[in-house]
Amino acid sequence: MFAAFFIACDDGIGRVDRSMLSQQELMELFIFGLNEPEEICGSRDDPADVCEWEGVKCNVDGEVERFLWISKKEDGTGTLGFEFLPCSMKSLQMWNNALSGTIHLADLPGKIEVVYLCDNQLTGSLNFDRLPAEVGGEMVEWLAQGYVHSVPTSIPAHAV
């Protein structure tokens, strides 16, 4: 007797579609890349409601608009996964830490207005062509100051 097996492949696995996850789930994925996320959300196994987290500010509709995680210095380690930031995020301030890795500006939410990452240990290059139009001028300088290595000197006009 012959048995038939069918194998299904899902090649859609890879990028996260923000619209498919709740604000809570997105922020959990984002902070779990940081050192000691329990200091932000309480328990890793049973995190508090995202609007009650340390450094998080939500609007009246319960949407995350701001995340502040500053001056942790050498205790502020981890990597940044901008793809996990909720679409409602307007302000991300994570300066004076020891964050490492490369950030991908194209992954920033479209509503982002403020991004302060200065005084970190970020590496790699910054592609300012992919920076959301709302971010520019002084924010570009603060982004560049978070990097250990040099960043491009030619910055697109929309980012200045």
Secondary structure, 3 states (H helix, E strand, C coil): CCCCCCCCCCCCCCCCCHHHCCHHHHHHHHHCCECCCHHHHECCCCECCHHHCCCEEECCCCCEEEEECCCCHHHCEECCCHHHCCCCCCEEECCCCEEEECCCHHHCCCCCCEEECCCCEECCCCCHHHCCCCCCCHHHHHHHHCECCCCCCCCCHHHC
